[in-house]
Amino acid sequence: MTAPLVAVLDYGIGNLRSAQKALEHVGADARLTADPALVADADAVVLPGVGAFDACMAALRDAGLESVCHDAVASGRPFMGICVGMQMLFSGSDEGSATGLGIIPGHIEWITDELPRPQMQWNQLRLHAADPVFDGLGESPWVYFVHSLHGVPDDPAAVVASCDYGGTVNAVFRSGNVVATQFHPEKSGAAGLALLRNFVAALEDPS
């Protein structure tokens, strides 16, 4: 059986290769790429990201990948955003002034400053809705966060999971074929790899 092709968008910021390697580990033919033709051929697309919102949006646009993201989402293929890649799917961020992709209507807001910020730790998710990426992970898996902001979607039903860090922090989002995580699956041990494995397994068996 041919491994499903997953395009990991390469816009030159941060350690994007760690997401690629984790996807390879769970059975994908994961390719770090900025080639629109390869992205168009992929079975799924992943947008990772670390750093500042404005810098990441500028780099994505400079790489010619903004329209590629919109086209991939519009195609109905599975699309995953990770960390700042998740934040870029929103309309904008309190961290800067750049316009986001607007794929998930809503805004990125600062988490509380009553605890150390960024949240840089393992934390336990609370699942609010069933989602295929969480199959077999239980109701409260532990995952690893490094962030100072979180997403607040216009539609609260888009929040699939949250955690507690001086209040509710929205951690996972679902909008149609788009799933997005504030935490880093590739740094979240067995639970993170299981989530990525579920994502890839759905490409092998779309039923």
trRosetta pair geometry for C-beta under 8 A, 3 or more apart (Angstrom, degrees):
i j d omega theta_ij theta_ji phi_ij phi_ji
1 204 7.0 53 159 -148 138 111
2 29 7.6 -30 168 -20 81 137
3 27 5.9 -161 -132 166 106 67
3 28 5.8 135 168 -158 110 23
3 29 4.1 131 96 -33 112 90
4 27 7.8 52 29 124 88 89
4 28 5.6 -49 74 -127 83 78
4 29 6.6 -165 89 25 31 87
4 43 4.3 -79 -170 53 101 155
4 44 6.8 42 146 7 124 104
4 200 6.1 176 52 -161 124 78
4 203 3.7 77 -136 122 169 131
4 204 5.7 -117 -33 -63 117 69
5 28 7.5 106 -132 -175 13 88
5 29 4.9 -36 -99 78 59 110
5 31 7.0 -11 -163 5 88 113
5 41 6.6 -17 100 120 154 88
5 42 4.7 -127 118 -131 99 64
5 43 5.1 124 56 2 69 91
5 44 7.9 167 95 30 53 65
6 23 5.3 -108 77 171 149 146
6 28 4.3 -3 5 179 125 140
6 29 6.9 151 18 74 72 52
6 30 4.6 -22 71 -104 107 74
6 31 7.3 160 81 20 54 66
6 42 6.1 77 -135 -168 18 118
6 43 6.6 -51 -73 61 58 88
6 44 4.9 -18 -116 71 84 95
6 45 7.3 170 -164 -90 66 21
6 46 6.0 32 169 -9 110 111
6 200 7.0 -68 -48 -105 138 93
6 203 7.4 -135 -69 -33 96 170
7 31 6.0 -29 -113 68 55 91
7 33 5.4 -69 -150 51 93 119
7 38 5.9 142 -106 125 120 91
7 39 4.4 153 155 -111 171 65
7 42 3.8 -108 -17 -55 104 161
7 44 7.5 -168 27 94 71 46
7 45 4.9 -18 67 -113 100 74
7 46 7.1 180 90 26 49 69
7 72 7.8 -127 65 -111 129 143
8 16 6.2 151 146 166 114 103
8 19 5.6 161 -140 100 134 109
8 20 4.6 -126 27 -81 162 89
8 23 6.8 -176 -60 20 122 148
8 30 5.6 41 -23 -180 116 100
8 31 6.6 -176 24 84 84 35
8 32 4.9 -38 79 -96 108 59
8 33 7.0 109 60 19 58 71
8 46 4.8 -20 -108 69 70 107
8 48 6.5 10 -166 -3 102 109
9 16 7.7 -104 86 -153 51 140
9 33 7.2 -55 -115 73 37 62
9 34 7.0 72 -164 -96 66 60
9 39 7.2 37 -92 -102 87 128
9 45 6.7 42 -42 -175 101 99
9 46 7.0 -154 3 87 79 52
9 47 5.1 0 31 -106 129 69
9 48 7.5 -177 55 25 79 67
9 60 7.6 32 143 -127 134 95
9 63 8.0 127 173 109 97 146
9 65 5.5 112 -164 -165 124 149
9 68 7.3 149 -117 104 122 128
9 69 7.3 -3 -82 -77 162 92
9 85 7.9 143 54 -128 115 124
10 16 5.8 159 -112 102 69 159
10 32 4.6 80 -66 170 123 85
10 33 5.6 151 10 55 112 9
10 34 4.8 -91 73 -44 89 86
10 63 7.4 -162 103 -158 58 152
11 16 7.8 133 35 -67 61 152
11 34 6.6 118 -82 -100 54 113
11 56 7.4 92 92 -163 133 66
11 59 4.5 118 145 133 109 98
11 60 4.7 -34 -126 -92 167 53
11 62 7.5 115 -166 63 100 84
11 63 4.1 -134 -126 2 83 153
11 65 5.6 -106 -79 21 114 145
12 59 5.6 -138 65 -168 95 123
12 63 6.6 173 3 -73 105 126
13 16 7.5 85 73 -43 50 110
13 49 6.8 22 92 -139 114 76
13 50 7.2 -160 135 61 91 66
13 51 5.6 -89 168 22 120 149
13 55 6.6 144 -124 130 148 100
13 56 5.5 -145 80 -107 159 72
13 59 4.7 130 -31 65 122 172
14 48 7.2 -135 97 124 129 103
14 49 6.2 117 31 -160 153 38
14 50 3.6 140 -130 47 142 97
14 51 5.5 -137 -61 -18 111 108
14 56 7.9 1 -10 -100 123 107
14 84 7.6 158 -31 41 160 131
15 18 4.9 40 134 -8 109 112
15 50 6.6 16 30 18 76 141
16 19 6.1 -51 -172 32 53 109
16 20 6.7 53 137 -18 74 106
16 32 5.9 118 117 -132 114 119
16 48 5.1 153 -130 68 74 127
16 49 7.9 10 -93 -79 91 39
17 20 5.1 -54 -151 38 46 118
17 21 6.1 46 153 -23 75 102
17 32 6.1 -37 -96 -64 69 151
18 21 5.8 -51 -145 35 32 110
18 22 6.5 32 155 -19 63 105
18 48 7.8 159 65 -161 83 163
18 186 5.0 135 140 131 95 148
18 187 7.4 21 154 -55 139 89
19 22 5.8 -55 -148 36 32 111
19 23 6.4 31 154 -17 65 106
19 30 7.9 -144 125 178 71 146
19 46 6.1 -163 151 135 131 138
19 48 4.2 -160 -13 -66 155 143
19 82 6.0 170 -105 44 138 161
19 185 7.9 72 -124 63 85 95
19 186 5.1 -128 -97 -35 52 147
20 23 5.9 -61 -153 37 29 109
20 24 6.5 31 151 -19 65 105
20 30 4.6 173 -155 129 68 121
20 31 7.3 26 -139 -146 119 4
20 32 4.9 -53 -73 -54 152 97
21 24 5.6 -51 -150 35 34 114
21 25 6.4 41 150 -28 64 103
21 30 7.7 -131 -50 78 16 138
21 186 7.4 92 69 -151 84 129
22 25 5.4 -49 -151 28 34 118
22 26 6.9 15 156 -5 64 104
22 185 6.7 153 140 109 153 91
22 186 3.7 -136 -30 -117 155 96
22 192 7.4 -47 -164 133 143 109
22 193 6.6 -132 -166 -102 99 78
22 196 5.7 162 139 -29 105 177
23 26 6.2 -64 -150 43 33 97
23 28 4.3 -39 161 50 94 134
23 30 3.7 105 93 -69 122 148
23 46 6.8 -148 -64 -8 148 159
23 196 5.9 -126 -96 -177 62 127
23 200 6.6 146 -157 -71 81 126
24 27 7.9 144 -176 12 29 10
24 28 6.1 -88 -85 68 35 75
24 29 7.6 45 -110 -120 78 23
24 30 4.9 -109 -54 32 75 111
25 193 6.6 -66 105 -134 123 115
25 196 8.0 57 69 99 94 139
26 193 5.8 172 -71 -171 117 82
26 196 4.9 156 16 110 157 101
26 197 4.1 -133 -159 -85 128 73
26 200 5.2 155 114 22 107 146
27 197 7.0 72 18 -130 112 78
27 200 5.3 147 73 133 97 145
27 201 7.6 60 66 -70 142 67
27 204 7.6 -25 130 -47 133 137
28 44 7.9 -76 -132 52 135 118
28 200 4.6 -120 -58 -121 101 127
28 203 7.5 59 -108 52 99 147
30 46 7.6 -11 -141 24 111 135
31 38 6.4 -87 98 166 141 137
31 42 7.7 -140 45 -96 107 117
33 38 4.8 -77 167 86 162 141
33 39 6.5 -166 100 -55 120 82
34 63 5.0 -104 -141 -179 131 115
34 64 7.2 94 173 58 105 93
34 65 6.2 -91 -143 -66 83 116
35 38 4.1 63 86 12 113 110
35 39 6.7 173 89 -12 59 83
36 39 5.5 -56 -146 39 35 113
36 40 6.1 38 155 -24 68 105
36 64 7.2 -73 -49 125 114 113
36 65 7.9 -168 -81 -108 84 62
36 68 5.1 -132 -113 -100 88 116
37 40 5.7 -53 -149 34 30 113
37 41 6.6 24 153 -14 63 108
38 41 5.7 -61 -151 40 33 108
38 42 6.5 50 149 -44 66 98
39 42 5.6 -41 -152 7 35 120
39 45 6.0 44 -157 -105 95 120
39 68 5.3 48 90 -173 162 118
39 71 8.0 96 118 82 118 113
39 72 6.1 -75 163 -75 109 121
40 71 7.2 -31 -96 126 90 131
40 72 7.8 -128 -93 -85 48 80
42 45 5.8 109 91 -71 139 74
42 72 7.8 -4 65 -127 113 118
42 77 7.2 119 99 157 80 158
43 77 6.6 -178 169 -154 36 120
43 78 7.5 13 137 39 74 101
43 203 4.6 92 138 -158 134 125
44 77 5.7 -165 -102 160 47 103
44 78 4.1 -22 -120 76 111 98
44 79 6.8 -169 -166 -76 76 37
44 80 7.2 32 164 -2 116 98
44 199 7.1 151 165 162 167 98
44 200 7.8 -133 32 -104 149 54
44 203 5.5 -96 -23 -82 120 133
45 69 7.5 -179 135 -121 146 58
45 72 4.3 -5 6 -176 157 152
45 77 6.5 84 -1 104 93 119
45 78 7.6 173 30 98 60 57
45 79 4.9 -6 66 -116 95 80
45 80 7.5 -177 96 29 51 64
46 79 7.6 172 -84 -161 35 50
46 80 4.7 -12 -115 66 79 100
46 81 7.8 165 -162 -83 56 26
46 82 6.8 18 -178 -10 100 113
46 85 7.6 33 163 156 67 161
47 69 6.4 32 -74 -114 141 117
47 79 7.3 19 -3 180 102 93
47 80 7.2 -173 29 95 66 51
47 81 4.8 -17 69 -109 103 73
47 82 7.0 179 91 21 53 72
47 85 3.8 170 122 -164 79 116
47 86 8.0 156 90 -53 99 38
47 88 6.6 -109 145 67 135 127
47 89 7.3 138 72 -58 143 98
48 81 8.0 159 -87 -161 26 47
48 82 4.5 -19 -115 62 67 118
48 83 6.7 29 -166 39 69 103
48 84 8.0 51 155 57 51 78
48 85 4.7 -127 -164 -28 9 144
49 56 5.0 56 -155 -145 126 147
49 81 7.7 -14 12 -168 112 85
49 82 6.8 157 24 82 67 70
49 83 5.6 -152 73 88 69 90
49 84 3.2 -104 118 81 112 92
49 85 3.7 154 2 -45 102 69
49 86 7.6 -145 44 14 112 56
49 87 7.2 -111 85 41 138 93
49 88 6.1 108 -19 -12 167 125
50 83 5.9 4 -83 116 66 145
50 84 5.7 161 -91 9 16 122
50 146 7.8 11 -131 93 108 122
51 55 5.6 -75 137 77 125 125
51 56 5.7 149 77 -55 106 101
51 84 6.0 -43 52 -23 60 169
52 55 4.5 74 70 15 98 109
52 56 6.7 -175 85 -11 47 89
52 84 7.8 60 81 -128 6 145
52 95 6.3 -162 -157 149 79 129
52 96 6.6 95 166 -47 102 132
53 56 6.0 -65 -149 38 25 107
53 57 6.3 20 159 -16 65 109
53 84 6.5 -156 -90 -152 58 105
53 87 5.8 -93 -105 126 104 131
53 88 7.0 171 -146 -80 78 72
53 93 4.1 -101 -145 47 175 158
53 95 4.5 124 11 75 123 124
53 96 4.8 -161 76 21 105 119
53 98 6.3 -167 129 49 91 115
53 100 7.5 -54 -173 -82 114 99
53 108 6.6 176 -95 70 147 155
53 149 7.8 -21 -48 48 124 158
54 57 5.9 -57 -146 38 30 108
54 58 6.2 29 156 -19 65 107
54 93 7.8 -133 -46 61 70 122
54 95 7.2 -144 -17 112 88 93
54 96 3.4 -147 -43 -177 109 163
54 97 6.6 32 -96 42 125 61
54 98 4.3 150 -120 -13 71 121
55 58 5.8 -55 -147 37 30 111
55 59 6.3 29 155 -18 64 108
56 59 5.7 -55 -146 38 31 110
56 60 6.2 34 154 -22 65 105
56 84 5.2 167 -40 143 169 130
56 85 7.7 -129 177 -75 143 52
56 88 5.9 -108 117 -73 122 126
57 60 5.6 -52 -146 34 31 113
57 61 6.4 27 156 -15 64 106
57 88 6.0 171 -81 -128 82 104
57 96 7.9 -162 21 87 127 142
57 98 4.2 159 68 143 150 149
57 99 7.3 159 -175 71 151 46
57 100 6.6 -110 -97 -105 131 51
58 61 5.9 -59 -150 40 30 107
58 62 6.1 30 153 -20 66 109
58 98 6.7 -116 -45 -103 79 146
59 62 5.6 -53 -141 38 31 112
59 63 6.2 27 157 -17 64 108
60 63 5.9 -62 -151 39 27 108
60 65 5.0 -92 -169 69 75 107
60 66 5.8 100 132 -67 101 75
60 69 7.5 6 -179 -25 128 135
60 88 6.7 112 -24 -163 159 150
61 64 7.6 45 179 -70 35 24
61 65 7.5 -107 -80 48 21 68
61 66 5.1 17 -100 -35 70 124
64 67 7.5 -39 176 35 66 98
64 68 7.1 73 128 -19 71 117
65 68 4.6 -59 -151 43 57 124
65 69 6.1 67 150 -29 81 93
66 69 6.0 -52 -159 27 30 110
66 70 6.9 22 149 -10 63 105
66 101 6.8 -170 -149 -108 82 90
67 70 5.5 -53 -149 40 40 111
67 71 6.0 42 152 -21 70 105
68 71 5.8 -53 -144 37 29 111
68 72 6.3 31 155 -22 63 106
69 72 5.8 -57 -149 34 28 111
69 73 6.5 23 157 -14 64 107
69 79 7.8 102 -159 -156 74 139
69 101 5.7 -70 112 -131 143 142
69 103 7.2 -102 146 -50 111 138
70 73 5.9 -56 -148 38 31 108
70 74 6.1 28 156 -18 66 111
70 101 7.0 -168 -66 -166 85 104
70 103 7.3 -157 -102 -82 66 104
71 74 5.7 -58 -144 41 29 111
71 75 6.4 39 154 -32 63 104
72 75 5.7 -51 -154 23 29 116
72 77 6.0 -70 -174 59 76 113
72 79 5.6 121 126 -93 109 123
73 79 5.2 -49 -91 -3 74 164
73 103 5.5 -141 -101 -136 171 128
73 176 7.9 91 -174 84 92 125
73 177 6.8 164 -152 75 62 107
73 178 5.9 2 -128 -65 108 116
76 176 7.8 -91 -126 158 65 117
76 177 5.3 145 -163 -39 46 156
77 177 6.5 118 86 163 21 145
78 177 5.6 -127 -98 -179 39 94
78 179 7.4 -12 -163 13 91 103
78 199 6.6 161 158 -166 145 86
78 202 6.5 110 -63 95 154 124
78 203 6.6 -106 28 -73 137 95
79 177 5.9 73 15 121 90 92
79 178 4.8 -27 75 -105 105 74
79 179 7.5 158 84 27 54 59
80 178 7.6 161 -86 -158 30 57
80 179 5.4 -17 -108 73 78 86
80 180 6.7 157 -163 -90 52 49
80 181 7.5 0 -172 5 100 94
80 199 6.1 3 -57 -144 144 149
81 85 4.2 -162 -161 128 75 86
81 86 3.9 136 121 -88 108 49
81 87 7.8 -166 157 14 131 36
81 88 6.8 -157 -146 55 131 87
81 89 4.7 -111 -43 -29 165 128
81 178 7.1 20 -6 -173 102 101
81 179 7.7 -165 28 100 70 43
81 180 3.7 -1 59 -120 103 102
81 181 7.4 178 91 28 63 53
82 85 4.7 32 51 52 57 125
82 86 6.0 13 -131 -33 3 94
82 180 7.4 -147 -62 -153 31 64
82 181 5.7 0 -118 62 63 92
82 184 6.5 69 178 -121 111 57
82 185 6.6 -93 -121 15 121 95
82 186 7.6 37 -165 0 155 103
83 86 6.0 137 47 15 11 102
83 87 7.4 -33 141 -4 43 99
83 146 7.4 1 -129 66 128 84
83 147 6.6 -161 -147 -76 84 114
83 181 7.4 -9 -43 99 50 75
83 182 6.5 68 -111 -168 43 39
83 183 7.4 -41 -78 147 79 8
83 184 5.7 9 -54 -77 120 81
84 87 5.0 -47 -148 36 46 116
84 88 6.3 55 150 -28 69 98
85 88 5.7 -46 -147 28 31 115
85 89 7.4 42 150 -27 56 96
85 180 7.5 -151 110 -141 80 99
86 89 6.0 -51 -168 17 37 115
86 151 6.6 -104 143 -33 104 134
86 173 7.0 133 -163 28 111 116
86 180 3.8 130 -129 175 93 108
86 181 5.9 -134 -70 63 142 30
86 182 5.6 -117 77 -80 155 50
87 90 5.9 -49 -170 19 48 113
87 93 6.0 40 172 -87 116 129
87 100 7.3 -118 144 -115 64 135
87 108 4.7 43 -151 -97 102 146
87 149 6.5 63 -111 96 137 120
87 151 6.4 -160 -107 -68 62 97
87 182 7.7 68 -53 -113 87 81
88 100 5.5 179 -164 -146 42 96
88 101 5.6 60 147 -9 77 108
89 100 6.8 12 87 165 13 123
89 101 5.3 -42 -127 57 36 122
89 103 4.5 -64 -163 57 85 111
89 104 4.8 51 130 10 105 104
89 151 8.0 -8 70 -108 97 146
89 173 7.8 -172 87 82 139 141
89 178 6.8 153 -153 177 146 140
89 180 5.5 -120 27 -87 152 155
90 93 6.9 103 81 -66 122 79
90 100 4.8 30 85 98 56 169
90 101 7.6 81 43 48 23 76
90 102 7.4 18 158 -90 27 32
90 103 7.9 -67 -65 50 22 69
90 104 5.4 -44 -90 76 61 96
90 105 7.8 61 -148 -175 65 10
90 106 5.2 -71 -140 81 106 79
90 107 6.1 130 163 -117 130 16
90 108 5.2 149 64 -40 152 88
90 151 5.4 -170 -64 -128 136 105
90 153 7.5 -129 -113 -92 103 69
91 99 7.1 -45 176 -160 60 74
91 100 5.2 139 159 53 8 109
91 102 4.7 51 -103 -101 72 75
91 104 7.9 -116 -28 87 72 57
91 105 6.0 30 -42 -141 120 50
91 106 6.2 159 8 59 101 28
91 107 6.0 -48 59 -80 98 63
92 97 7.9 -15 -159 -163 116 28
92 98 7.2 177 -132 91 80 50
92 99 5.9 -50 -85 -125 95 45
92 100 5.2 -151 -68 -2 34 99
92 107 5.7 -18 70 -125 79 85
92 108 7.0 -130 112 24 40 87
93 96 5.7 34 79 38 106 76
93 98 7.4 11 33 59 101 83
93 100 6.6 99 -25 -54 88 118
93 107 7.0 157 -96 -173 32 71
93 108 3.7 -14 -114 61 83 121
93 149 6.5 50 -157 162 108 165
94 107 7.1 75 -36 160 83 109
94 108 6.3 -131 13 99 76 72
94 109 5.3 63 -9 -123 133 47
94 110 5.5 -86 89 -26 143 84
94 149 6.6 180 52 -123 100 128
95 108 6.7 -33 2 107 101 122
95 110 7.7 130 -66 -72 76 83
95 148 7.7 107 -91 86 119 111
95 149 5.8 -89 -44 -43 116 152
99 102 7.3 -13 169 -39 96 107
100 108 7.5 119 -56 -10 147 114
102 105 6.6 22 -165 -90 72 62
103 175 7.0 156 142 80 82 143
103 178 6.1 154 147 -97 124 170
104 151 6.9 17 107 -171 140 142
104 153 5.5 -72 164 -110 105 111
104 158 6.2 136 -154 178 111 153
104 173 5.8 31 -129 148 158 148
104 175 5.1 -176 -102 -15 87 149
104 178 6.8 -144 -60 109 99 142
104 180 6.8 -94 -29 15 149 148
105 153 6.6 82 83 -161 60 79
105 154 4.4 -28 116 13 104 127
105 155 7.1 71 68 -3 103 92
106 151 6.0 75 109 180 131 91
106 152 5.4 -159 -180 96 115 51
106 153 3.6 -107 -48 -123 155 38
106 154 4.8 -145 -76 -20 79 65
106 155 7.7 -103 -58 23 116 59
106 158 7.4 -145 -24 62 145 149
107 151 7.7 163 91 -150 30 59
107 152 5.6 -14 66 61 74 97
108 149 4.9 52 166 151 101 131
108 150 7.1 -177 -151 94 71 19
108 151 5.6 -41 -99 -95 70 60
108 152 7.5 155 -106 16 20 77
109 149 6.2 169 88 -156 25 90
109 150 6.5 -27 63 63 74 67
109 151 7.9 112 19 -130 75 14
109 152 5.2 18 5 -6 121 124
110 113 7.2 -4 153 -44 126 94
110 117 7.6 21 -171 -154 99 153
110 148 6.4 -27 -139 148 77 86
110 149 5.5 -58 -98 -101 38 79
111 117 6.3 174 77 -116 98 114
111 119 6.4 -25 87 -19 163 115
111 147 7.3 94 -8 114 132 91
111 148 6.2 -142 31 -178 99 40
111 149 6.3 -163 -14 -108 80 22
111 150 5.6 71 -67 -7 97 106
111 165 6.2 3 -178 94 138 118
111 166 7.1 110 162 62 97 113
111 167 7.7 178 -163 65 81 105
111 169 5.6 5 -116 -107 123 112
112 115 5.9 63 95 21 109 87
112 117 7.4 -160 93 -67 48 119
112 165 7.1 -170 37 117 107 78
112 166 3.7 -114 62 111 149 133
112 167 5.4 121 -37 20 129 117
113 117 5.4 -62 -113 -7 66 139
114 166 4.9 158 68 -150 103 139
115 119 7.2 39 107 -88 121 86
115 165 6.1 -125 62 170 151 82
115 166 4.3 -153 -6 -43 117 129
116 119 7.4 125 91 -92 78 44
116 120 7.5 -63 117 23 118 92
117 148 4.8 79 176 -129 100 94
118 145 7.9 -151 159 137 102 92
118 146 5.8 51 131 -175 143 57
118 147 5.5 166 -155 87 115 14
118 148 4.3 -87 -95 -60 81 81
119 123 7.0 -3 167 -34 129 140
119 145 5.0 -2 112 113 107 128
119 146 7.4 -155 92 -121 61 23
119 147 6.0 -10 52 61 92 69
119 148 7.4 161 10 -88 70 41
119 165 4.9 -15 -100 -161 143 160
119 169 7.2 -29 -4 -97 162 171
120 145 7.0 -130 -110 101 26 72
120 146 4.9 35 -116 -115 79 76
121 144 7.5 -134 128 -142 23 66
121 145 6.4 -3 59 56 54 92
122 142 5.2 21 178 177 114 108
122 143 7.0 164 -147 85 71 21
122 144 5.4 -41 -93 -93 66 68
122 145 7.6 138 -113 15 18 78
122 188 8.0 126 -121 -132 87 77
123 142 7.1 170 87 -147 20 69
123 143 6.8 -31 63 64 67 68
123 144 8.0 124 17 -112 70 24
123 145 5.6 -3 16 2 117 124
123 163 4.4 76 136 -179 125 152
123 164 7.5 -163 -169 55 119 55
123 165 6.4 -47 -115 -63 154 108
123 169 8.0 18 128 59 162 134
123 183 7.7 -147 51 -89 99 131
124 140 5.0 21 175 172 109 99
124 141 7.3 176 -147 94 65 26
124 142 5.3 -39 -93 -92 70 69
124 163 6.2 142 74 -131 43 103
124 164 8.0 -4 63 28 85 88
125 140 6.0 -176 73 -147 61 48
125 141 5.5 6 34 58 114 72
125 142 7.7 -167 2 -89 79 21
125 143 6.1 35 -34 11 111 115
125 161 4.5 7 -173 174 117 130
125 162 7.2 134 -153 71 69 23
125 163 5.5 -67 -100 -73 46 93
125 171 5.9 -131 -116 83 98 150
125 172 7.1 27 -142 -7 135 122
126 139 7.7 6 -144 156 50 84
126 140 6.3 -1 -92 -107 50 90
126 161 6.2 162 77 -158 45 74
126 162 5.4 -20 57 65 100 74
126 163 6.6 153 6 -94 83 41
126 164 7.6 57 -14 -28 122 87
127 130 7.6 56 160 -86 126 37
127 131 7.6 -143 -152 17 112 97
127 134 6.0 133 -111 172 138 168
127 139 5.4 -121 31 -155 115 61
127 140 7.2 -126 -3 -71 89 49
127 160 6.9 -24 -148 155 73 75
127 161 4.9 -33 -102 -98 53 100
128 159 6.0 38 41 112 150 87
128 160 6.1 -172 52 -176 91 26
128 161 6.2 -173 7 -87 83 38
128 162 6.8 44 -32 1 119 93
129 157 7.6 65 -49 -168 151 73
129 160 5.2 -89 55 -133 98 68
129 174 7.4 -110 83 32 130 136
130 134 7.3 -142 -157 65 50 115
131 134 5.1 73 67 12 85 105
131 160 4.9 9 -33 -154 145 140
131 161 7.9 -99 19 -28 134 102
131 172 7.4 -151 39 138 161 132
131 174 5.7 -160 -115 -61 131 147
131 179 7.0 127 177 -118 135 126
132 135 5.7 -14 -162 -26 49 112
132 198 6.0 176 144 164 76 116
132 202 5.9 71 142 -77 144 137
133 172 7.9 -154 78 -165 132 137
133 179 5.7 133 -21 177 146 165
133 195 5.0 38 167 -159 97 82
133 198 4.8 145 -139 94 43 128
133 199 5.5 20 -113 -64 101 84
134 137 4.7 -91 -164 39 68 124
134 141 7.4 -156 -142 1 96 130
134 160 7.7 -177 -20 154 133 123
134 161 7.4 134 -75 -52 145 136
134 195 6.8 -4 -87 -109 51 91
134 198 7.2 -118 -14 53 15 173
135 198 5.3 150 41 -123 98 133
136 194 6.3 -125 95 -178 108 128
136 198 7.4 -179 36 -76 107 120
137 141 4.5 -39 167 -51 109 137
137 191 5.7 83 -146 -145 111 89
137 194 5.6 153 -86 106 96 134
137 195 6.6 24 -71 -68 147 81
138 141 5.8 131 63 -61 96 78
141 191 4.1 146 -178 -145 127 140
141 194 8.0 -141 -126 62 154 128
142 188 7.5 -179 115 -166 62 95
142 189 7.7 9 94 49 98 127
142 191 6.1 159 63 2 57 153
143 171 7.7 134 68 174 135 137
143 181 7.8 -96 165 -175 157 128
143 183 4.2 82 133 137 122 163
143 184 7.7 170 170 57 98 49
143 185 7.3 -40 -145 -97 121 51
143 188 4.1 -13 -142 -134 74 138
143 191 5.7 -112 -78 100 80 129
143 192 6.0 114 -130 -68 94 93
144 183 5.9 130 73 -168 41 108
144 184 5.6 -40 86 55 96 94
144 187 4.6 -92 75 112 139 99
144 188 4.6 -158 13 -89 89 71
144 189 7.5 109 -24 -4 115 86
144 192 7.2 -37 21 -51 95 138
145 163 7.4 -134 -41 49 144 155
145 165 7.8 -100 79 -55 161 153
145 171 7.6 -83 -89 -126 122 112
145 182 6.6 14 -125 120 103 97
145 183 4.8 -73 -82 -105 71 87
145 184 7.5 156 -105 6 28 80
146 184 6.8 9 21 -16 97 122
146 187 8.0 7 -6 76 113 159
147 150 6.9 97 127 -70 135 72
147 182 5.7 -68 -2 174 168 103
147 183 7.9 -109 -7 -86 125 46
150 169 4.9 -178 -62 -164 161 81
150 170 4.9 142 158 52 120 78
150 171 7.2 -48 -139 -73 122 49
150 182 5.7 -14 -123 -105 83 156
151 170 5.3 -94 70 96 72 127
151 173 6.0 -40 86 -47 148 140
151 180 7.5 50 -6 107 161 130
151 182 6.9 -154 3 -70 96 112
152 170 6.5 152 -85 11 51 145
153 156 6.8 163 77 -87 94 27
153 158 4.0 -50 93 60 169 135
153 159 6.5 -168 26 -46 117 81
153 170 7.6 -168 -1 177 88 163
153 173 6.3 131 -44 -132 135 127
153 175 7.8 -177 -134 -65 147 119
154 158 8.0 57 55 5 56 135
155 158 4.8 93 85 -20 94 103
156 159 6.0 -38 -175 14 58 112
158 173 5.1 15 151 -156 95 94
158 174 6.3 -162 -159 61 60 52
158 175 5.4 1 -132 -70 113 91
159 162 6.1 16 173 -54 124 101
159 170 4.9 -91 -121 -137 120 110
159 172 7.3 99 -166 75 56 57
159 173 6.1 -41 -101 -100 43 72
160 172 4.3 -63 68 108 104 102
160 173 6.2 168 4 -110 94 14
160 174 4.8 73 -53 -10 124 107
160 179 7.6 -10 0 -140 155 93
161 171 5.1 -55 104 73 88 104
161 172 3.9 34 41 33 99 117
162 168 5.1 3 165 -169 146 93
162 169 6.0 153 -168 77 86 46
162 170 5.2 -49 -105 -105 96 41
162 171 5.3 143 -124 7 31 94
162 172 7.9 -124 -57 26 39 74
163 168 7.9 144 77 -153 31 51
163 169 5.2 -22 64 62 78 103
163 171 5.2 61 -5 -44 93 142
164 167 7.1 -172 -151 94 69 11
164 168 6.5 -40 -102 -95 63 46
164 169 7.0 153 -114 14 12 90
165 169 4.9 10 31 -20 105 136
169 182 7.4 -118 151 79 104 162
170 173 7.1 45 159 -65 113 96
170 182 7.1 119 106 -25 62 138
171 181 6.8 6 158 -154 74 68
171 182 4.8 -103 -141 36 54 113
171 183 6.0 16 -166 -16 108 99
172 179 7.2 -7 -174 -174 94 90
172 180 7.0 163 -155 85 50 51
172 181 5.2 -9 -105 -105 81 72
172 182 7.2 -112 -61 9 46 80
172 183 8.0 -35 -64 22 87 96
173 178 7.7 -12 112 120 96 96
173 179 7.1 163 86 -156 56 45
173 180 4.5 -8 56 57 102 99
173 181 7.9 -161 22 -70 70 34
174 178 7.1 155 -155 89 42 62
174 179 5.3 -8 -103 -105 76 75
174 180 7.9 -172 -72 21 36 71
175 178 4.7 -7 64 63 85 110
179 199 7.3 -137 60 -106 140 112
181 184 7.7 159 114 -77 117 15
181 185 6.0 81 71 -39 161 97
181 195 7.5 65 -64 150 155 153
183 187 7.9 -129 166 65 84 97
183 188 6.1 64 143 -69 122 133
183 192 7.6 -122 124 -98 112 111
184 187 3.9 30 103 27 124 109
184 188 6.2 168 91 -32 64 93
184 192 7.0 5 116 -130 58 146
185 188 5.3 -64 -141 28 33 121
185 192 3.7 156 -168 -162 56 93
185 193 7.3 143 165 -58 92 30
185 195 5.0 -117 -129 75 126 124
185 196 5.2 138 142 -46 139 101
186 192 6.2 -137 -38 150 13 134
186 196 7.3 59 -74 -50 68 148
187 192 6.6 118 59 -44 34 176
188 191 5.3 -71 140 77 108 92
188 192 2.8 125 65 -46 99 121
188 193 7.7 -163 80 -15 79 60
188 195 7.6 17 78 19 135 127
189 192 6.0 105 49 19 41 101
189 193 7.1 -82 134 0 30 99
190 193 5.9 -59 -145 41 30 107
190 194 6.1 34 155 -24 66 107
191 194 5.6 -54 -148 34 30 113
191 195 6.6 33 152 -21 63 102
192 195 5.6 -50 -151 31 33 112
192 196 6.6 27 153 -11 65 104
193 196 5.7 -55 -147 42 36 108
193 197 6.0 42 151 -25 67 105
194 197 5.4 -51 -144 35 32 115
194 198 6.5 37 153 -22 63 101
195 198 5.8 -52 -154 31 31 112
195 199 6.7 33 148 -20 62 104
196 199 5.4 -50 -151 33 38 117
196 200 6.3 31 154 -14 68 106
197 200 5.9 -57 -146 42 32 106
197 201 5.9 36 154 -26 67 109
198 201 5.6 -51 -137 35 29 113
198 202 6.6 35 159 -25 61 101
199 202 6.3 -57 -162 26 26 111
199 203 7.5 23 144 -17 58 102
200 203 5.7 -54 -163 28 42 113
200 204 6.9 38 145 -17 70 103
201 204 5.6 -54 -153 35 41 112
201 205 6.5 -16 163 30 73 100
202 205 6.8 -79 -137 67 29 68
202 206 6.6 62 168 -108 68 45
203 206 7.0 13 -140 -71 26 80
